[in-house]
């Protein structure tokens, strides 16, 4: 089995350059949690970042992610 290489956690400046919405996977990386934990928290209404659903796709609002990471949420 191949080792999985985790991407480094992005800086706040890098996140500020992201598009207005990002995937749950990308937001989870920024928050330092697994994708599975992020989806579980969303399902339980405990994810600290705002999400939007367009059709079947669930996305995270980047501005909300930035607020949480700055401790302003």
DRENLOKOL-561486 format. One record per residue: residue number from 1; residue in three letters; x, z, y of N, C-alpha, C, CB in turn. Coordinates in pm, whole numbers. Glycine has a CB too. Layout:
BEGIN
+-------+------+--------+--------+--------+--------+--------+--------+--------+--------+--------+--------+--------+--------+
: dokol : bapa :    nxx :    nzz :    nyy :   caxx :   cazz :   cayy :    cxx :    czz :    cyy :   cbxx :   cbzz :   cbyy :
+-------+------+--------+--------+--------+--------+--------+--------+--------+--------+--------+--------+--------+--------+
:   NUM :  ALA :      X :      Z :      Y :      X :      Z :      Y :      X :      Z :      Y :      X :      Z :      Y :
...
+-------+------+--------+--------+--------+--------+--------+--------+--------+--------+--------+--------+--------+--------+
***
This chain:
BEGIN
+-------+------+--------+--------+--------+--------+--------+--------+--------+--------+--------+--------+--------+--------+
: dokol : bapa :    nxx :    nzz :    nyy :   caxx :   cazz :   cayy :    cxx :    czz :    cyy :   cbxx :   cbzz :   cbyy :
+-------+------+--------+--------+--------+--------+--------+--------+--------+--------+--------+--------+--------+--------+
:     1 :  UNK :     84 :      0 :   -118 :      0 :      0 :      0 :     88 :      0 :    124 :    -95 :    121 :      0 :
:     2 :  UNK :     57 :    -87 :    217 :    138 :    -98 :    338 :    107 :     16 :    434 :    115 :   -234 :    407 :
:     3 :  UNK :    209 :     60 :    504 :    188 :    163 :    605 :    118 :    103 :    725 :    323 :    228 :    647 :
:     4 :  UNK :     24 :    177 :    780 :    -44 :    131 :    900 :     35 :    177 :   1020 :   -191 :    184 :    907 :
:     5 :  UNK :     56 :     88 :   1112 :    128 :    121 :   1234 :     25 :    144 :   1344 :    230 :      9 :   1273 :
:     6 :  UNK :     26 :    262 :   1398 :    -68 :    295 :   1505 :    -13 :    244 :   1638 :    -95 :    449 :   1511 :
:     7 :  UNK :    -98 :    186 :   1717 :    -59 :    144 :   1851 :    -38 :    268 :   1935 :   -165 :     48 :   1915 :
:     8 :  UNK :     55 :    261 :   2028 :     73 :    377 :   2116 :    -50 :    395 :   2205 :    200 :    362 :   2202 :
:     9 :  UNK :    -74 :    517 :   2240 :   -187 :    547 :   2328 :   -161 :    487 :   2465 :   -210 :    701 :   2339 :
:    10 :  UNK :   -255 :    415 :   2521 :   -233 :    351 :   2652 :   -229 :    454 :   2764 :   -343 :    247 :   2680 :
:    11 :  UNK :   -157 :    419 :   2869 :   -150 :    506 :   2987 :   -278 :    487 :   3069 :    -24 :    474 :   3073 :
:    12 :  UNK :   -301 :    578 :   3159 :   -418 :    569 :   3246 :   -409 :    443 :   3334 :   -430 :    696 :   3335 :
:    13 :  UNK :   -290 :    409 :   3379 :   -273 :    286 :   3458 :   -309 :    162 :   3376 :   -129 :    275 :   3511 :
:    14 :  UNK :   -271 :    160 :   3249 :   -306 :     47 :   3163 :   -457 :     39 :   3144 :   -235 :     59 :   3026 :
:    15 :  UNK :   -520 :    153 :   3125 :   -665 :    157 :   3105 :   -738 :    109 :   3230 :   -712 :    299 :   3067 :
:    16 :  UNK :   -687 :    142 :   3346 :   -749 :     96 :   3472 :   -751 :    -56 :   3482 :   -675 :    155 :   3593 :
:    17 :  UNK :   -659 :   -122 :   3413 :   -653 :   -269 :   3416 :   -741 :   -333 :   3309 :   -509 :   -314 :   3398 :
:    18 :  UNK :   -805 :   -253 :   3225 :   -892 :   -306 :   3120 :  -1017 :   -366 :   3182 :   -930 :   -194 :   3019 :
:    19 :  UNK :  -1088 :   -450 :   3106 :  -1215 :   -506 :   3155 :  -1320 :   -395 :   3169 :  -1267 :   -616 :   3059 :
:    20 :  UNK :  -1434 :   -425 :   3232 :  -1537 :   -323 :   3256 :  -1589 :   -254 :   3130 :  -1653 :   -386 :   3326 :
:    21 :  UNK :  -1592 :   -324 :   3018 :  -1631 :   -261 :   2892 :  -1526 :   -295 :   2786 :  -1773 :   -308 :   2847 :
:    22 :  UNK :  -1508 :   -202 :   2693 :  -1413 :   -222 :   2583 :  -1478 :   -178 :   2452 :  -1281 :   -142 :   2608 :
:    23 :  UNK :  -1414 :   -213 :   2343 :  -1466 :   -175 :   2212 :  -1453 :    -25 :   2189 :  -1392 :   -251 :   2101 :
:    24 :  UNK :  -1533 :     24 :   2099 :  -1525 :    165 :   2061 :  -1386 :    194 :   2003 :  -1636 :    201 :   1959 :
:    25 :  UNK :  -1332 :    100 :   1928 :  -1199 :    117 :   1869 :  -1093 :    136 :   1977 :  -1164 :     -3 :   1780 :
:    26 :  UNK :  -1100 :     55 :   2080 :  -1002 :     65 :   2189 :  -1019 :    196 :   2266 :  -1016 :    -54 :   2285 :
:    27 :  UNK :  -1141 :    236 :   2289 :  -1167 :    363 :   2357 :  -1119 :    481 :   2273 :  -1317 :    378 :   2388 :
:    28 :  UNK :  -1141 :    473 :   2143 :  -1095 :    580 :   2054 :   -943 :    595 :   2062 :  -1137 :    552 :   1908 :
:    29 :  UNK :   -872 :    484 :   2066 :   -727 :    488 :   2079 :   -688 :    559 :   2208 :   -668 :    346 :   2076 :
:    30 :  UNK :   -755 :    526 :   2318 :   -726 :    587 :   2447 :   -753 :    738 :   2445 :   -809 :    521 :   2557 :
:    31 :  UNK :   -855 :    778 :   2370 :   -890 :    920 :   2361 :   -808 :    995 :   2256 :  -1037 :    934 :   2328 :
:    32 :  UNK :   -735 :    920 :   2175 :   -651 :    984 :   2074 :   -729 :   1029 :   1951 :   -581 :   1100 :   2133 :
:    33 :  UNK :   -839 :    960 :   1922 :   -919 :    993 :   1803 :   -933 :    869 :   1717 :  -1060 :   1048 :   1843 :
:    34 :  UNK :   -974 :    888 :   1595 :   -993 :    774 :   1505 :  -1121 :    699 :   1541 :   -997 :    820 :   1359 :
:    35 :  UNK :  -1125 :    576 :   1498 :  -1245 :    492 :   1516 :  -1365 :    558 :   1447 :  -1221 :    349 :   1459 :
:    36 :  UNK :  -1342 :    609 :   1327 :  -1450 :    673 :   1251 :  -1504 :    795 :   1324 :  -1401 :    713 :   1111 :
:    37 :  UNK :  -1415 :    876 :   1379 :  -1459 :    995 :   1452 :  -1536 :    954 :   1577 :  -1339 :   1083 :   1490 :
:    38 :  UNK :  -1491 :    849 :   1645 :  -1561 :    802 :   1765 :  -1704 :    759 :   1730 :  -1485 :    686 :   1830 :
:    39 :  UNK :  -1719 :    679 :   1624 :  -1853 :    634 :   1586 :  -1940 :    752 :   1540 :  -1844 :    529 :   1473 :
:    40 :  UNK :  -1882 :    847 :   1472 :  -1958 :    965 :   1429 :  -2007 :   1042 :   1552 :  -1871 :   1057 :   1338 :
:    41 :  UNK :  -1920 :   1060 :   1651 :  -1957 :   1131 :   1773 :  -2067 :   1056 :   1849 :  -1835 :   1150 :   1864 :
:    42 :  UNK :  -2059 :    924 :   1850 :  -2163 :    844 :   1916 :  -2296 :    865 :   1844 :  -2125 :    692 :   1917 :
:    43 :  UNK :  -2293 :    857 :   1711 :  -2416 :    876 :   1633 :  -2478 :   1013 :   1655 :  -2386 :    856 :   1484 :
:    44 :  UNK :  -2393 :   1114 :   1676 :  -2440 :   1251 :   1696 :  -2469 :   1284 :   1843 :  -2338 :   1349 :   1642 :
:    45 :  UNK :  -2449 :   1186 :   1931 :  -2473 :   1209 :   2074 :  -2367 :   1297 :   2138 :  -2607 :   1271 :   2094 :
:    46 :  UNK :  -2247 :   1303 :   2080 :  -2142 :   1392 :   2130 :  -2021 :   1318 :   2185 :  -2097 :   1484 :   2019 :
:    47 :  UNK :  -2028 :   1185 :   2192 :  -1915 :   1109 :   2244 :  -1910 :   1130 :   2395 :  -1927 :    955 :   2209 :
:    48 :  UNK :  -1795 :   1167 :   2451 :  -1790 :   1204 :   2593 :  -1792 :   1087 :   2690 :  -1667 :   1283 :   2618 :
:    49 :  UNK :  -1795 :    966 :   2638 :  -1787 :    846 :   2721 :  -1916 :    766 :   2708 :  -1665 :    760 :   2682 :
:    50 :  UNK :  -1960 :    707 :   2819 :  -2083 :    627 :   2816 :  -2065 :    499 :   2738 :  -2129 :    595 :   2959 :
:    51 :  UNK :  -2166 :    467 :   2659 :  -2165 :    343 :   2582 :  -2285 :    258 :   2621 :  -2164 :    372 :   2431 :
:    52 :  UNK :  -2273 :    129 :   2597 :  -2384 :     36 :   2621 :  -2395 :    -55 :   2499 :  -2363 :    -47 :   2752 :
:    53 :  UNK :  -2517 :    -91 :   2468 :  -2540 :   -181 :   2356 :  -2596 :   -312 :   2410 :  -2636 :   -118 :   2250 :
:    54 :  UNK :  -2530 :   -420 :   2373 :  -2578 :   -553 :   2407 :  -2600 :   -623 :   2274 :  -2476 :   -633 :   2500 :
:    55 :  UNK :  -2728 :   -639 :   2239 :  -2760 :   -691 :   2106 :  -2715 :   -591 :   2002 :  -2693 :   -828 :   2081 :
:    56 :  UNK :  -2632 :   -634 :   1910 :  -2580 :   -545 :   1806 :  -2446 :   -482 :   1843 :  -2567 :   -620 :   1676 :
:    57 :  UNK :  -2384 :   -531 :   1951 :  -2250 :   -485 :   1988 :  -2256 :   -360 :   2074 :  -2176 :   -595 :   2062 :
:    58 :  UNK :  -2179 :   -260 :   2036 :  -2168 :   -135 :   2111 :  -2036 :   -137 :   2187 :  -2177 :     -9 :   2017 :
:    59 :  UNK :  -2042 :   -114 :   2316 :  -1921 :   -114 :   2399 :  -1914 :     15 :   2478 :  -1919 :   -235 :   2494 :
:    60 :  UNK :  -1795 :     45 :   2527 :  -1769 :    165 :   2607 :  -1744 :    122 :   2750 :  -1648 :    246 :   2550 :
:    61 :  UNK :  -1802 :    195 :   2845 :  -1779 :    167 :   2987 :  -1641 :    220 :   3025 :  -1891 :    230 :   3077 :
:    62 :  UNK :  -1556 :    131 :   3070 :  -1418 :    170 :   3103 :  -1416 :    274 :   3214 :  -1337 :     48 :   3144 :
:    63 :  UNK :  -1499 :    261 :   3313 :  -1501 :    358 :   3424 :  -1536 :    498 :   3372 :  -1604 :    315 :   3532 :
:    64 :  UNK :  -1623 :    508 :   3273 :  -1657 :    637 :   3215 :  -1538 :    693 :   3136 :  -1780 :    623 :   3124 :
:    65 :  UNK :  -1468 :    606 :   3066 :  -1348 :    647 :   2991 :  -1243 :    702 :   3087 :  -1291 :    528 :   2909 :
:    66 :  UNK :  -1224 :    635 :   3199 :  -1126 :    680 :   3298 :  -1164 :    817 :   3352 :  -1113 :    578 :   3414 :
:    67 :  UNK :  -1294 :    836 :   3383 :  -1340 :    967 :   3433 :  -1310 :   1078 :   3334 :  -1491 :    964 :   3464 :
:    68 :  UNK :  -1338 :   1052 :   3206 :  -1313 :   1155 :   3104 :  -1163 :   1185 :   3095 :  -1366 :   1108 :   2965 :
:    69 :  UNK :  -1081 :   1083 :   3096 :   -937 :   1104 :   3084 :   -879 :   1175 :   3207 :   -867 :    971 :   3063 :
:    70 :  UNK :   -944 :   1162 :   3322 :   -900 :   1230 :   3441 :   -958 :   1372 :   3450 :   -940 :   1151 :   3564 :
:    71 :  UNK :  -1046 :   1405 :   3356 :  -1108 :   1537 :   3357 :  -1219 :   1549 :   3458 :  -1005 :   1643 :   3385 :
:    72 :  UNK :  -1278 :   1437 :   3497 :  -1384 :   1438 :   3600 :  -1522 :   1416 :   3541 :  -1357 :   1331 :   3704 :
:    73 :  UNK :  -1534 :   1416 :   3410 :  -1665 :   1390 :   3349 :  -1733 :   1519 :   3312 :  -1651 :   1301 :   3226 :
+-------+------+--------+--------+--------+--------+--------+--------+--------+--------+--------+--------+--------+--------+
***
